[in-house]
C-alpha cells in the first residue's frame, strides 16, 4: 500500500477535498491518482473529487463537498437551519442557493436541492465557515429564517414558524436582526403576526 506521503506536500496540507485538476497541477498524473485510490491512500468522494484516506469527516461533510464543487453557492433553507443547530431535521440533500442565471451544478454526491436567488436576496447575510478545510458559504440564521418564510411553499410554513420560535426562545436571534432580511425577502407582512406573538 502506498503511503500517504507519496502525495505532494501541497495536497497533504489540504484537510478537505481536492479536485483531480488540483492533483494534476501538483504533479500527480491521473494514472498515479488512480493507483493511489486503488491502493487506499486516497478516496474518491465524487466525480473528479478526492480526499486523503482517513481524513476527518464531520456531521457537515455534505456541506464541505458541496462547497468544494460549487464554491459560489450558498448553503440555505433547511441545510442552513441544520447548520445553525435550530432543527433536529437532517435534510437528505444539501439545499444550495445559486444566482438566478447560473447553470445548475450536477454532482454524484451529495445530492443537491438547488434554489435560485437573485440580487440582494442572494448576496445578503452570507457567512463563511471552514468545514473540513473547505470555505463554506452559509446564510446567517436571521437571513435563513426570512428565507424560510419566503419559500414557505417549498419547506412548509410550520417549519418556518418553528425555526422562528426556537431561535427566539434560545436567544439566538432578535427581531431587529431579522427585520432587514424580511424586507429584502419581502415577507414583513407575512412574518409580522408571528413576531408580535413572540414579543407579546
Secondary structure, DSSP 8 states (H G I E B T S, - for coil): ---GGGS-HHHHT--S-EEHHHHHHTT--HHHHHHHHHTTSEEEEETTEEEETT----TTHHHHHHHHH-TT-EE-HHHHHHHTT--S---SSEEEEEETTS-----SSS-EEEEEE-THHHHTTEEEEEETTEEEEEE-HHHHHHHHHHTHHHH-HHHHHHHHHHHHHTTS--HHHHHHHHHHTT-HHHHHHHHHHHH-
